[in-house]
Amino acid sequence: LYYGSYLYKETWTIGVVLLLLVMVTAFVGYVLPW
């Protein structure tokens, strides 16, 4: 149970980081070429 919870948390963290990276990339791509 503990291992599964840890694995789930790790996957959730990776998903959040990927989402933030996508948002930052989209924001930079929208703002930079003025």
C-alpha positions in Angstrom: 0.0 0.0 0.0 2.8 2.4 0.9 4.7 1.6 -2.3 1.6 2.2 -4.4 0.9 5.5 -2.7 4.5 6.6 -3.2 4.3 5.6 -6.9 1.0 7.5 -7.3 2.5 10.6 -5.7 5.6 10.4 -7.9 3.4 10.1 -11.0 1.2 13.0 -9.8 4.3 15.2 -9.2 5.7 14.4 -12.7 2.3 15.2 -14.2 2.1 18.6 -12.4 5.7 19.5 -13.5 4.9 18.6 -17.1 1.7 20.7 -17.0 3.6 23.7 -15.6 6.3 23.3 -18.3 3.6 23.2 -21.0 2.0 26.3 -19.6 5.3 28.2 -19.3 6.3 27.2 -22.8 2.9 28.4 -24.2 3.2 31.7 -22.2 6.7 32.3 -23.4 5.8 31.5 -27.0 2.8 33.9 -26.8 4.7 36.8 -25.1 8.2 36.7 -26.5 7.6 37.5 -30.2 6.2 41.0 -29.8 
